[in-house]
């Protein structure tokens, strides 16, 4: 899936990409969206989209540091 850009230049990602970025399951991403822990928007086809920066904010700081060292 190609990233979608909003008017503010924010990148939107789908459920699968969000799960991969956050190293969580697809079900967990959906649950976070359903409970309001992760903001989402819906496409006209009713698919969820998430701001990439919001997904990355789910990752604890030490995990981010480990990922950048590789």
CHARMM-style PDB file with segment names, atoms N, HN, CA, C and O in Angstrom:
ATOM      1  N   UNK     1       0.833  -1.186   0.000  1.00  0.00      PROA
ATOM      2  CA  UNK     1       0.000   0.000   0.000  1.00  0.00      PROA
ATOM      3  C   UNK     1       0.870   1.238   0.000  1.00  0.00      PROA
ATOM      4  O   UNK     1       1.816   1.338   0.781  1.00  0.00      PROA
ATOM      5  N   UNK     2       0.561   2.168  -0.858  1.00  0.00      PROA
ATOM      6  HN  UNK     2      -0.208   2.088  -1.493  1.00  0.00      PROA
ATOM      7  CA  UNK     2       1.269   3.445  -0.903  1.00  0.00      PROA
ATOM      8  C   UNK     2       0.781   4.343   0.219  1.00  0.00      PROA
ATOM      9  O   UNK     2      -0.419   4.391   0.493  1.00  0.00      PROA
ATOM     10  N   UNK     3       1.691   5.056   0.876  1.00  0.00      PROA
ATOM     11  HN  UNK     3       2.665   5.017   0.654  1.00  0.00      PROA
ATOM     12  CA  UNK     3       1.240   5.986   1.913  1.00  0.00      PROA
ATOM     13  C   UNK     3       0.384   7.092   1.312  1.00  0.00      PROA
ATOM     14  O   UNK     3       0.593   7.509   0.172  1.00  0.00      PROA
ATOM     15  N   UNK     4      -0.560   7.549   2.078  1.00  0.00      PROA
ATOM     16  HN  UNK     4      -0.730   7.210   3.004  1.00  0.00      PROA
ATOM     17  CA  UNK     4      -1.429   8.642   1.661  1.00  0.00      PROA
ATOM     18  C   UNK     4      -1.033   9.885   2.436  1.00  0.00      PROA
ATOM     19  O   UNK     4      -0.806   9.821   3.644  1.00  0.00      PROA
ATOM     20  N   UNK     5      -0.950  11.006   1.754  1.00  0.00      PROA
ATOM     21  HN  UNK     5      -1.134  11.058   0.772  1.00  0.00      PROA
ATOM     22  CA  UNK     5      -0.556  12.250   2.409  1.00  0.00      PROA
ATOM     23  C   UNK     5      -1.767  13.148   2.601  1.00  0.00      PROA
ATOM     24  O   UNK     5      -2.567  13.330   1.683  1.00  0.00      PROA
ATOM     25  N   UNK     6      -1.896  13.706   3.795  1.00  0.00      PROA
ATOM     26  HN  UNK     6      -1.246  13.557   4.540  1.00  0.00      PROA
ATOM     27  CA  UNK     6      -2.964  14.649   4.059  1.00  0.00      PROA
ATOM     28  C   UNK     6      -2.484  16.042   3.695  1.00  0.00      PROA
ATOM     29  O   UNK     6      -1.333  16.218   3.296  1.00  0.00      PROA
ATOM     30  N   UNK     7      -3.351  17.028   3.827  1.00  0.00      PROA
ATOM     31  HN  UNK     7      -4.286  16.885   4.152  1.00  0.00      PROA
ATOM     32  CA  UNK     7      -2.979  18.388   3.462  1.00  0.00      PROA
ATOM     33  C   UNK     7      -1.869  18.941   4.349  1.00  0.00      PROA
ATOM     34  O   UNK     7      -1.139  19.837   3.924  1.00  0.00      PROA
ATOM     35  N   UNK     8      -1.724  18.426   5.578  1.00  0.00      PROA
ATOM     36  HN  UNK     8      -2.317  17.699   5.923  1.00  0.00      PROA
ATOM     37  CA  UNK     8      -0.667  18.886   6.461  1.00  0.00      PROA
ATOM     38  C   UNK     8       0.630  18.112   6.240  1.00  0.00      PROA
ATOM     39  O   UNK     8       1.608  18.350   6.948  1.00  0.00      PROA
ATOM     40  N   UNK     9       0.662  17.205   5.288  1.00  0.00      PROA
ATOM     41  HN  UNK     9      -0.133  17.011   4.713  1.00  0.00      PROA
ATOM     42  CA  UNK     9       1.860  16.437   5.015  1.00  0.00      PROA
ATOM     43  C   UNK     9       2.025  15.221   5.917  1.00  0.00      PROA
ATOM     44  O   UNK     9       3.078  14.585   5.896  1.00  0.00      PROA
ATOM     45  N   UNK    10       1.005  14.881   6.713  1.00  0.00      PROA
ATOM     46  HN  UNK    10       0.149  15.397   6.730  1.00  0.00      PROA
ATOM     47  CA  UNK    10       1.075  13.713   7.580  1.00  0.00      PROA
ATOM     48  C   UNK    10       0.819  12.457   6.752  1.00  0.00      PROA
ATOM     49  O   UNK    10      -0.026  12.455   5.857  1.00  0.00      PROA
ATOM     50  N   UNK    11       1.548  11.402   7.056  1.00  0.00      PROA
ATOM     51  HN  UNK    11       2.234  11.404   7.784  1.00  0.00      PROA
ATOM     52  CA  UNK    11       1.402  10.151   6.321  1.00  0.00      PROA
ATOM     53  C   UNK    11       0.375   9.272   7.020  1.00  0.00      PROA
ATOM     54  O   UNK    11       0.435   9.074   8.234  1.00  0.00      PROA
ATOM     55  N   UNK    12      -0.564   8.750   6.247  1.00  0.00      PROA
ATOM     56  HN  UNK    12      -0.613   8.911   5.261  1.00  0.00      PROA
ATOM     57  CA  UNK    12      -1.570   7.815   6.754  1.00  0.00      PROA
ATOM     58  C   UNK    12      -1.164   6.411   6.362  1.00  0.00      PROA
ATOM     59  O   UNK    12      -0.715   6.176   5.240  1.00  0.00      PROA
ATOM     60  N   UNK    13      -1.325   5.468   7.297  1.00  0.00      PROA
ATOM     61  HN  UNK    13      -1.691   5.660   8.208  1.00  0.00      PROA
ATOM     62  CA  UNK    13      -1.001   4.074   7.029  1.00  0.00      PROA
ATOM     63  C   UNK    13      -2.197   3.202   7.371  1.00  0.00      PROA
ATOM     64  O   UNK    13      -3.047   3.581   8.177  1.00  0.00      PROA
ATOM     65  N   UNK    14      -2.252   2.039   6.753  1.00  0.00      PROA
ATOM     66  HN  UNK    14      -1.561   1.732   6.098  1.00  0.00      PROA
ATOM     67  CA  UNK    14      -3.317   1.089   7.028  1.00  0.00      PROA
ATOM     68  C   UNK    14      -3.020   0.242   8.257  1.00  0.00      PROA
ATOM     69  O   UNK    14      -1.982   0.397   8.900  1.00  0.00      PROA
ATOM     70  N   UNK    15      -3.941  -0.648   8.568  1.00  0.00      PROA
ATOM     71  HN  UNK    15      -4.784  -0.773   8.045  1.00  0.00      PROA
ATOM     72  CA  UNK    15      -3.831  -1.481   9.770  1.00  0.00      PROA
ATOM     73  C   UNK    15      -2.579  -2.358   9.730  1.00  0.00      PROA
ATOM     74  O   UNK    15      -1.853  -2.437  10.721  1.00  0.00      PROA
ATOM     75  N   UNK    16      -2.321  -3.004   8.619  1.00  0.00      PROA
ATOM     76  HN  UNK    16      -2.911  -2.940   7.814  1.00  0.00      PROA
ATOM     77  CA  UNK    16      -1.175  -3.913   8.530  1.00  0.00      PROA
ATOM     78  C   UNK    16       0.134  -3.165   8.698  1.00  0.00      PROA
ATOM     79  O   UNK    16       1.010  -3.613   9.438  1.00  0.00      PROA
ATOM     80  N   UNK    17       0.282  -2.036   8.026  1.00  0.00      PROA
ATOM     81  HN  UNK    17      -0.430  -1.672   7.425  1.00  0.00      PROA
ATOM     82  CA  UNK    17       1.515  -1.259   8.151  1.00  0.00      PROA
ATOM     83  C   UNK    17       1.663  -0.701   9.561  1.00  0.00      PROA
ATOM     84  O   UNK    17       2.769  -0.667  10.099  1.00  0.00      PROA
ATOM     85  N   UNK    18       0.568  -0.268  10.159  1.00  0.00      PROA
ATOM     86  HN  UNK    18      -0.331  -0.296   9.721  1.00  0.00      PROA
ATOM     87  CA  UNK    18       0.610   0.227  11.535  1.00  0.00      PROA
ATOM     88  C   UNK    18       1.088  -0.870  12.482  1.00  0.00      PROA
ATOM     89  O   UNK    18       1.906  -0.619  13.366  1.00  0.00      PROA
ATOM     90  N   UNK    19       0.583  -2.071  12.296  1.00  0.00      PROA
ATOM     91  HN  UNK    19      -0.082  -2.275  11.577  1.00  0.00      PROA
ATOM     92  CA  UNK    19       0.987  -3.199  13.141  1.00  0.00      PROA
ATOM     93  C   UNK    19       2.471  -3.500  12.975  1.00  0.00      PROA
ATOM     94  O   UNK    19       3.167  -3.767  13.954  1.00  0.00      PROA
ATOM     95  N   UNK    20       2.953  -3.456  11.744  1.00  0.00      PROA
ATOM     96  HN  UNK    20       2.387  -3.239  10.949  1.00  0.00      PROA
ATOM     97  CA  UNK    20       4.368  -3.713  11.499  1.00  0.00      PROA
ATOM     98  C   UNK    20       5.239  -2.629  12.129  1.00  0.00      PROA
ATOM     99  O   UNK    20       6.259  -2.934  12.747  1.00  0.00      PROA
ATOM    100  N   UNK    21       4.847  -1.374  11.976  1.00  0.00      PROA
ATOM    101  HN  UNK    21       4.018  -1.126  11.473  1.00  0.00      PROA
ATOM    102  CA  UNK    21       5.619  -0.267  12.545  1.00  0.00      PROA
ATOM    103  C   UNK    21       5.698  -0.348  14.064  1.00  0.00      PROA
ATOM    104  O   UNK    21       6.759  -0.138  14.652  1.00  0.00      PROA
ATOM    105  N   UNK    22       4.572  -0.653  14.690  1.00  0.00      PROA
ATOM    106  HN  UNK    22       3.710  -0.824  14.212  1.00  0.00      PROA
ATOM    107  CA  UNK    22       4.503  -0.684  16.152  1.00  0.00      PROA
ATOM    108  C   UNK    22       4.917  -2.038  16.727  1.00  0.00      PROA
ATOM    109  O   UNK    22       4.993  -2.195  17.946  1.00  0.00      PROA
ATOM    110  N   UNK    23       5.181  -3.010  15.863  1.00  0.00      PROA
ATOM    111  HN  UNK    23       5.119  -2.882  14.873  1.00  0.00      PROA
ATOM    112  CA  UNK    23       5.522  -4.373  16.277  1.00  0.00      PROA
ATOM    113  C   UNK    23       4.439  -4.951  17.191  1.00  0.00      PROA
ATOM    114  O   UNK    23       4.717  -5.538  18.237  1.00  0.00      PROA
ATOM    115  N   UNK    24       3.198  -4.759  16.752  1.00  0.00      PROA
ATOM    116  HN  UNK    24       2.972  -4.283  15.903  1.00  0.00      PROA
ATOM    117  CA  UNK    24       2.021  -5.270  17.444  1.00  0.00      PROA
ATOM    118  C   UNK    24       1.206  -6.077  16.447  1.00  0.00      PROA
ATOM    119  O   UNK    24       1.449  -6.014  15.242  1.00  0.00      PROA
ATOM    120  N   UNK    25       0.253  -6.824  16.941  1.00  0.00      PROA
ATOM    121  HN  UNK    25       0.055  -6.876  17.920  1.00  0.00      PROA
ATOM    122  CA  UNK    25      -0.611  -7.581  16.038  1.00  0.00      PROA
ATOM    123  C   UNK    25      -1.655  -6.653  15.419  1.00  0.00      PROA
ATOM    124  O   UNK    25      -1.947  -5.580  15.947  1.00  0.00      PROA
ATOM    125  N   UNK    26      -2.202  -7.083  14.305  1.00  0.00      PROA
ATOM    126  HN  UNK    26      -1.965  -7.955  13.876  1.00  0.00      PROA
ATOM    127  CA  UNK    26      -3.272  -6.342  13.643  1.00  0.00      PROA
ATOM    128  C   UNK    26      -4.466  -6.215  14.586  1.00  0.00      PROA
ATOM    129  O   UNK    26      -5.104  -5.164  14.652  1.00  0.00      PROA
ATOM    130  N   UNK    27      -4.761  -7.287  15.312  1.00  0.00      PROA
ATOM    131  HN  UNK    27      -4.243  -8.141  15.258  1.00  0.00      PROA
ATOM    132  CA  UNK    27      -5.881  -7.255  16.256  1.00  0.00      PROA
ATOM    133  C   UNK    27      -5.654  -6.215  17.352  1.00  0.00      PROA
ATOM    134  O   UNK    27      -6.594  -5.536  17.766  1.00  0.00      PROA
ATOM    135  N   UNK    28      -4.416  -6.088  17.824  1.00  0.00      PROA
ATOM    136  HN  UNK    28      -3.652  -6.640  17.489  1.00  0.00      PROA
ATOM    137  CA  UNK    28      -4.116  -5.096  18.861  1.00  0.00      PROA
ATOM    138  C   UNK    28      -4.301  -3.682  18.319  1.00  0.00      PROA
ATOM    139  O   UNK    28      -4.848  -2.822  19.008  1.00  0.00      PROA
ATOM    140  N   UNK    29      -3.852  -3.439  17.099  1.00  0.00      PROA
ATOM    141  HN  UNK    29      -3.407  -4.138  16.539  1.00  0.00      PROA
ATOM    142  CA  UNK    29      -4.038  -2.117  16.487  1.00  0.00      PROA
ATOM    143  C   UNK    29      -5.527  -1.808  16.382  1.00  0.00      PROA
ATOM    144  O   UNK    29      -5.953  -0.698  16.703  1.00  0.00      PROA
ATOM    145  N   UNK    30      -6.317  -2.773  15.939  1.00  0.00      PROA
ATOM    146  HN  UNK    30      -5.971  -3.675  15.678  1.00  0.00      PROA
ATOM    147  CA  UNK    30      -7.767  -2.562  15.833  1.00  0.00      PROA
ATOM    148  C   UNK    30      -8.386  -2.292  17.205  1.00  0.00      PROA
ATOM    149  O   UNK    30      -9.253  -1.430  17.347  1.00  0.00      PROA
ATOM    150  N   UNK    31      -7.932  -3.033  18.202  1.00  0.00      PROA
ATOM    151  HN  UNK    31      -7.228  -3.734  18.087  1.00  0.00      PROA
ATOM    152  CA  UNK    31      -8.457  -2.844  19.562  1.00  0.00      PROA
ATOM    153  C   UNK    31      -8.091  -1.455  20.083  1.00  0.00      PROA
ATOM    154  O   UNK    31      -8.921  -0.786  20.699  1.00  0.00      PROA
ATOM    155  N   UNK    32      -6.860  -1.020  19.840  1.00  0.00      PROA
ATOM    156  HN  UNK    32      -6.186  -1.563  19.340  1.00  0.00      PROA
ATOM    157  CA  UNK    32      -6.455   0.325  20.250  1.00  0.00      PROA
ATOM    158  C   UNK    32      -7.319   1.385  19.573  1.00  0.00      PROA
ATOM    159  O   UNK    32      -7.675   2.387  20.193  1.00  0.00      PROA
ATOM    160  N   UNK    33      -7.655   1.164  18.303  1.00  0.00      PROA
ATOM    161  HN  UNK    33      -7.365   0.350  17.799  1.00  0.00      PROA
ATOM    162  CA  UNK    33      -8.514   2.115  17.585  1.00  0.00      PROA
ATOM    163  C   UNK    33      -9.931   2.106  18.165  1.00  0.00      PROA
ATOM    164  O   UNK    33     -10.544   3.158  18.341  1.00  0.00      PROA
ATOM    165  N   UNK    34     -10.437   0.917  18.457  1.00  0.00      PROA
ATOM    166  HN  UNK    34      -9.939   0.062  18.314  1.00  0.00      PROA
ATOM    167  CA  UNK    34     -11.797   0.797  18.993  1.00  0.00      PROA
ATOM    168  C   UNK    34     -11.938   1.437  20.372  1.00  0.00      PROA
ATOM    169  O   UNK    34     -12.990   1.983  20.702  1.00  0.00      PROA
ATOM    170  N   UNK    35     -10.874   1.367  21.176  1.00  0.00      PROA
ATOM    171  HN  UNK    35     -10.019   0.923  20.908  1.00  0.00      PROA
ATOM    172  CA  UNK    35     -10.925   1.907  22.539  1.00  0.00      PROA
ATOM    173  C   UNK    35     -10.455   3.352  22.619  1.00  0.00      PROA
ATOM    174  O   UNK    35     -10.513   3.965  23.685  1.00  0.00      PROA
ATOM    175  N   UNK    36      -9.991   3.900  21.505  1.00  0.00      PROA
ATOM    176  HN  UNK    36      -9.943   3.403  20.639  1.00  0.00      PROA
ATOM    177  CA  UNK    36      -9.559   5.295  21.499  1.00  0.00      PROA
ATOM    178  C   UNK    36      -8.104   5.515  21.873  1.00  0.00      PROA
ATOM    179  O   UNK    36      -7.657   6.658  21.966  1.00  0.00      PROA
ATOM    180  N   UNK    37      -7.359   4.438  22.089  1.00  0.00      PROA
ATOM    181  HN  UNK    37      -7.723   3.510  22.014  1.00  0.00      PROA
ATOM    182  CA  UNK    37      -5.936   4.578  22.417  1.00  0.00      PROA
ATOM    183  C   UNK    37      -5.138   5.039  21.194  1.00  0.00      PROA
ATOM    184  O   UNK    37      -4.090   5.669  21.337  1.00  0.00      PROA
ATOM    185  N   UNK    38      -5.630   4.726  20.001  1.00  0.00      PROA
ATOM    186  HN  UNK    38      -6.480   4.213  19.885  1.00  0.00      PROA
ATOM    187  CA  UNK    38      -4.999   5.112  18.751  1.00  0.00      PROA
ATOM    188  C   UNK    38      -6.061   5.728  17.849  1.00  0.00      PROA
ATOM    189  O   UNK    38      -7.027   5.068  17.465  1.00  0.00      PROA
ATOM    190  N   UNK    39      -5.873   6.982  17.521  1.00  0.00      PROA
ATOM    191  HN  UNK    39      -5.089   7.518  17.832  1.00  0.00      PROA
ATOM    192  CA  UNK    39      -6.837   7.680  16.671  1.00  0.00      PROA
ATOM    193  C   UNK    39      -6.795   7.107  15.257  1.00  0.00      PROA
ATOM    194  O   UNK    39      -5.730   6.784  14.730  1.00  0.00      PROA
ATOM    195  N   UNK    40      -7.967   6.989  14.661  1.00  0.00      PROA
ATOM    196  HN  UNK    40      -8.832   7.251  15.088  1.00  0.00      PROA
ATOM    197  CA  UNK    40      -8.034   6.497  13.288  1.00  0.00      PROA
ATOM    198  C   UNK    40      -9.105   7.259  12.529  1.00  0.00      PROA
ATOM    199  O   UNK    40      -9.958   7.932  13.107  1.00  0.00      PROA
ATOM    200  N   UNK    41      -9.030   7.129  11.229  1.00  0.00      PROA
ATOM    201  HN  UNK    41      -8.337   6.582  10.759  1.00  0.00      PROA
ATOM    202  CA  UNK    41     -10.038   7.685  10.343  1.00  0.00      PROA
ATOM    203  C   UNK    41     -10.451   6.555   9.409  1.00  0.00      PROA
ATOM    204  O   UNK    41      -9.751   5.549   9.301  1.00  0.00      PROA
ATOM    205  N   UNK    42     -11.561   6.714   8.748  1.00  0.00      PROA
ATOM    206  HN  UNK    42     -12.130   7.532   8.835  1.00  0.00      PROA
ATOM    207  CA  UNK    42     -12.056   5.677   7.836  1.00  0.00      PROA
ATOM    208  C   UNK    42     -12.069   6.203   6.407  1.00  0.00      PROA
ATOM    209  O   UNK    42     -12.393   7.364   6.161  1.00  0.00      PROA
ATOM    210  N   UNK    43     -11.716   5.340   5.481  1.00  0.00      PROA
ATOM    211  HN  UNK    43     -11.453   4.396   5.681  1.00  0.00      PROA
ATOM    212  CA  UNK    43     -11.790   5.668   4.068  1.00  0.00      PROA
ATOM    213  C   UNK    43     -13.236   5.503   3.611  1.00  0.00      PROA
ATOM    214  O   UNK    43     -14.045   4.946   4.352  1.00  0.00      PROA
ATOM    215  N   UNK    44     -13.583   5.970   2.413  1.00  0.00      PROA
ATOM    216  HN  UNK    44     -12.925   6.422   1.811  1.00  0.00      PROA
ATOM    217  CA  UNK    44     -14.933   5.731   1.898  1.00  0.00      PROA
ATOM    218  C   UNK    44     -15.267   4.237   1.818  1.00  0.00      PROA
ATOM    219  O   UNK    44     -16.441   3.871   1.875  1.00  0.00      PROA
ATOM    220  N   UNK    45     -14.259   3.372   1.687  1.00  0.00      PROA
ATOM    221  HN  UNK    45     -13.305   3.669   1.641  1.00  0.00      PROA
ATOM    222  CA  UNK    45     -14.464   1.928   1.668  1.00  0.00      PROA
ATOM    223  C   UNK    45     -14.493   1.317   3.063  1.00  0.00      PROA
ATOM    224  O   UNK    45     -14.499   0.094   3.205  1.00  0.00      PROA
ATOM    225  N   UNK    46     -14.511   2.165   4.100  1.00  0.00      PROA
ATOM    226  HN  UNK    46     -14.506   3.158   3.985  1.00  0.00      PROA
ATOM    227  CA  UNK    46     -14.602   1.781   5.509  1.00  0.00      PROA
ATOM    228  C   UNK    46     -13.336   1.107   6.048  1.00  0.00      PROA
ATOM    229  O   UNK    46     -13.403   0.358   7.022  1.00  0.00      PROA
ATOM    230  N   UNK    47     -12.185   1.368   5.420  1.00  0.00      PROA
ATOM    231  HN  UNK    47     -12.130   1.977   4.629  1.00  0.00      PROA
ATOM    232  CA  UNK    47     -10.914   0.862   5.936  1.00  0.00      PROA
ATOM    233  C   UNK    47     -10.317   1.889   6.881  1.00  0.00      PROA
ATOM    234  O   UNK    47     -10.461   3.095   6.677  1.00  0.00      PROA
ATOM    235  N   UNK    48      -9.644   1.400   7.922  1.00  0.00      PROA
ATOM    236  HN  UNK    48      -9.528   0.421   8.088  1.00  0.00      PROA
ATOM    237  CA  UNK    48      -9.032   2.299   8.895  1.00  0.00      PROA
ATOM    238  C   UNK    48      -7.714   2.852   8.363  1.00  0.00      PROA
ATOM    239  O   UNK    48      -6.977   2.172   7.649  1.00  0.00      PROA
ATOM    240  N   UNK    49      -7.441   4.089   8.726  1.00  0.00      PROA
ATOM    241  HN  UNK    49      -8.040   4.640   9.306  1.00  0.00      PROA
ATOM    242  CA  UNK    49      -6.161   4.720   8.431  1.00  0.00      PROA
ATOM    243  C   UNK    49      -5.693   5.421   9.700  1.00  0.00      PROA
ATOM    244  O   UNK    49      -6.491   5.980  10.451  1.00  0.00      PROA
ATOM    245  N   UNK    50      -4.378   5.379   9.922  1.00  0.00      PROA
ATOM    246  HN  UNK    50      -3.729   4.924   9.312  1.00  0.00      PROA
ATOM    247  CA  UNK    50      -3.775   5.946  11.113  1.00  0.00      PROA
ATOM    248  C   UNK    50      -2.667   6.901  10.714  1.00  0.00      PROA
ATOM    249  O   UNK    50      -1.983   6.678   9.714  1.00  0.00      PROA
ATOM    250  N   UNK    51      -2.482   7.962  11.484  1.00  0.00      PROA
ATOM    251  HN  UNK    51      -3.037   8.143  12.296  1.00  0.00      PROA
ATOM    252  CA  UNK    51      -1.339   8.826  11.259  1.00  0.00      PROA
ATOM    253  C   UNK    51      -0.090   8.064  11.684  1.00  0.00      PROA
ATOM    254  O   UNK    51      -0.029   7.517  12.785  1.00  0.00      PROA
ATOM    255  N   UNK    52       0.895   8.034  10.812  1.00  0.00      PROA
ATOM    256  HN  UNK    52       0.846   8.478   9.917  1.00  0.00      PROA
ATOM    257  CA  UNK    52       2.117   7.297  11.099  1.00  0.00      PROA
ATOM    258  C   UNK    52       2.756   7.789  12.399  1.00  0.00      PROA
ATOM    259  O   UNK    52       3.268   6.986  13.179  1.00  0.00      PROA
ATOM    260  N   UNK    53       2.729   9.092  12.632  1.00  0.00      PROA
ATOM    261  HN  UNK    53       2.313   9.744  11.998  1.00  0.00      PROA
ATOM    262  CA  UNK    53       3.338   9.635  13.854  1.00  0.00      PROA
ATOM    263  C   UNK    53       2.613   9.128  15.106  1.00  0.00      PROA
ATOM    264  O   UNK    53       3.250   8.929  16.141  1.00  0.00      PROA
ATOM    265  N   UNK    54       1.291   8.916  15.030  1.00  0.00      PROA
ATOM    266  HN  UNK    54       0.774   9.078  14.190  1.00  0.00      PROA
ATOM    267  CA  UNK    54       0.550   8.376  16.173  1.00  0.00      PROA
ATOM    268  C   UNK    54       0.934   6.922  16.432  1.00  0.00      PROA
ATOM    269  O   UNK    54       1.045   6.498  17.582  1.00  0.00      PROA
ATOM    270  N   UNK    55       1.133   6.166  15.362  1.00  0.00      PROA
ATOM    271  HN  UNK    55       1.043   6.510  14.428  1.00  0.00      PROA
ATOM    272  CA  UNK    55       1.537   4.759  15.494  1.00  0.00      PROA
ATOM    273  C   UNK    55       2.928   4.695  16.118  1.00  0.00      PROA
ATOM    274  O   UNK    55       3.165   3.902  17.029  1.00  0.00      PROA
ATOM    275  N   UNK    56       3.841   5.521  15.633  1.00  0.00      PROA
ATOM    276  HN  UNK    56       3.649   6.164  14.892  1.00  0.00      PROA
ATOM    277  CA  UNK    56       5.203   5.520  16.162  1.00  0.00      PROA
ATOM    278  C   UNK    56       5.238   5.959  17.624  1.00  0.00      PROA
ATOM    279  O   UNK    56       6.133   5.560  18.369  1.00  0.00      PROA
ATOM    280  N   UNK    57       4.281   6.767  18.033  1.00  0.00      PROA
ATOM    281  HN  UNK    57       3.554   7.091  17.428  1.00  0.00      PROA
ATOM    282  CA  UNK    57       4.217   7.215  19.432  1.00  0.00      PROA
ATOM    283  C   UNK    57       3.859   6.061  20.378  1.00  0.00      PROA
ATOM    284  O   UNK    57       4.071   6.171  21.585  1.00  0.00      PROA
ATOM    285  N   UNK    58       3.324   4.966  19.849  1.00  0.00      PROA
ATOM    286  HN  UNK    58       3.152   4.877  18.868  1.00  0.00      PROA
ATOM    287  CA  UNK    58       3.009   3.800  20.672  1.00  0.00      PROA
ATOM    288  C   UNK    58       4.267   3.051  21.104  1.00  0.00      PROA
ATOM    289  O   UNK    58       4.252   2.317  22.092  1.00  0.00      PROA
ATOM    290  N   UNK    59       5.353   3.242  20.359  1.00  0.00      PROA
ATOM    291  HN  UNK    59       5.365   3.838  19.556  1.00  0.00      PROA
ATOM    292  CA  UNK    59       6.582   2.498  20.629  1.00  0.00      PROA
ATOM    293  C   UNK    59       7.339   3.173  21.774  1.00  0.00      PROA
ATOM    294  O   UNK    59       7.609   4.372  21.705  1.00  0.00      PROA
ATOM    295  N   UNK    60       7.682   2.430  22.820  1.00  0.00      PROA
ATOM    296  HN  UNK    60       7.463   1.456  22.876  1.00  0.00      PROA
ATOM    297  CA  UNK    60       8.451   3.011  23.915  1.00  0.00      PROA
ATOM    298  C   UNK    60       9.808   3.519  23.441  1.00  0.00      PROA
ATOM    299  O   UNK    60      10.385   2.951  22.514  1.00  0.00      PROA
ATOM    300  N   UNK    61      10.320   4.564  24.051  1.00  0.00      PROA
ATOM    301  HN  UNK    61       9.851   5.026  24.804  1.00  0.00      PROA
ATOM    302  CA  UNK    61      11.575   5.188  23.660  1.00  0.00      PROA
ATOM    303  C   UNK    61      12.750   4.194  23.589  1.00  0.00      PROA
ATOM    304  O   UNK    61      13.508   4.241  22.620  1.00  0.00      PROA
ATOM    305  N   UNK    62      12.934   3.296  24.574  1.00  0.00      PROA
ATOM    306  HN  UNK    62      12.319   3.257  25.361  1.00  0.00      PROA
ATOM    307  CA  UNK    62      14.061   2.351  24.466  1.00  0.00      PROA
ATOM    308  C   UNK    62      13.977   1.479  23.221  1.00  0.00      PROA
ATOM    309  O   UNK    62      15.008   1.156  22.631  1.00  0.00      PROA
ATOM    310  N   UNK    63      12.780   1.091  22.809  1.00  0.00      PROA
ATOM    311  HN  UNK    63      11.942   1.353  23.288  1.00  0.00      PROA
ATOM    312  CA  UNK    63      12.615   0.265  21.609  1.00  0.00      PROA
ATOM    313  C   UNK    63      13.007   1.055  20.372  1.00  0.00      PROA
ATOM    314  O   UNK    63      13.583   0.495  19.440  1.00  0.00      PROA
ATOM    315  N   UNK    64      12.706   2.335  20.348  1.00  0.00      PROA
ATOM    316  HN  UNK    64      12.238   2.790  21.105  1.00  0.00      PROA
ATOM    317  CA  UNK    64      13.099   3.176  19.222  1.00  0.00      PROA
ATOM    318  C   UNK    64      14.605   3.260  19.139  1.00  0.00      PROA
ATOM    319  O   UNK    64      15.165   3.193  18.045  1.00  0.00      PROA
ATOM    320  N   UNK    65      15.274   3.406  20.266  1.00  0.00      PROA
ATOM    321  HN  UNK    65      14.820   3.460  21.155  1.00  0.00      PROA
ATOM    322  CA  UNK    65      16.731   3.503  20.288  1.00  0.00      PROA
ATOM    323  C   UNK    65      17.373   2.216  19.796  1.00  0.00      PROA
ATOM    324  O   UNK    65      18.372   2.260  19.078  1.00  0.00      PROA
ATOM    325  N   UNK    66      16.815   1.072  20.170  1.00  0.00      PROA
ATOM    326  HN  UNK    66      16.004   1.036  20.753  1.00  0.00      PROA
ATOM    327  CA  UNK    66      17.348  -0.213  19.715  1.00  0.00      PROA
ATOM    328  C   UNK    66      17.197  -0.362  18.205  1.00  0.00      PROA
ATOM    329  O   UNK    66      18.093  -0.870  17.531  1.00  0.00      PROA
ATOM    330  N   UNK    67      16.064   0.081  17.684  1.00  0.00      PROA
ATOM    331  HN  UNK    67      15.336   0.494  18.232  1.00  0.00      PROA
ATOM    332  CA  UNK    67      15.810  -0.021  16.254  1.00  0.00      PROA
ATOM    333  C   UNK    67      16.735   0.855  15.436  1.00  0.00      PROA
ATOM    334  O   UNK    67      17.094   0.479  14.320  1.00  0.00      PROA
ATOM    335  N   UNK    68      17.134   2.006  15.945  1.00  0.00      PROA
ATOM    336  HN  UNK    68      16.842   2.312  16.852  1.00  0.00      PROA
ATOM    337  CA  UNK    68      17.998   2.911  15.188  1.00  0.00      PROA
ATOM    338  C   UNK    68      19.455   2.473  15.250  1.00  0.00      PROA
ATOM    339  O   UNK    68      20.258   2.898  14.418  1.00  0.00      PROA
ATOM    340  N   UNK    69      19.815   1.627  16.226  1.00  0.00      PROA
ATOM    341  HN  UNK    69      19.163   1.282  16.901  1.00  0.00      PROA
ATOM    342  CA  UNK    69      21.193   1.184  16.363  1.00  0.00      PROA
ATOM    343  C   UNK    69      21.534   0.102  15.335  1.00  0.00      PROA
ATOM    344  O   UNK    69      22.707  -0.140  15.049  1.00  0.00      PROA
ATOM    345  N   UNK    70      20.517  -0.540  14.788  1.00  0.00      PROA
ATOM    346  HN  UNK    70      19.564  -0.343  15.021  1.00  0.00      PROA
ATOM    347  CA  UNK    70      20.759  -1.642  13.859  1.00  0.00      PROA
ATOM    348  C   UNK    70      21.136  -1.173  12.485  1.00  0.00      PROA
ATOM    349  OT1 UNK    70      21.370  -1.991  11.596  1.00  0.00      PROA
TER     350      UNK     70
END
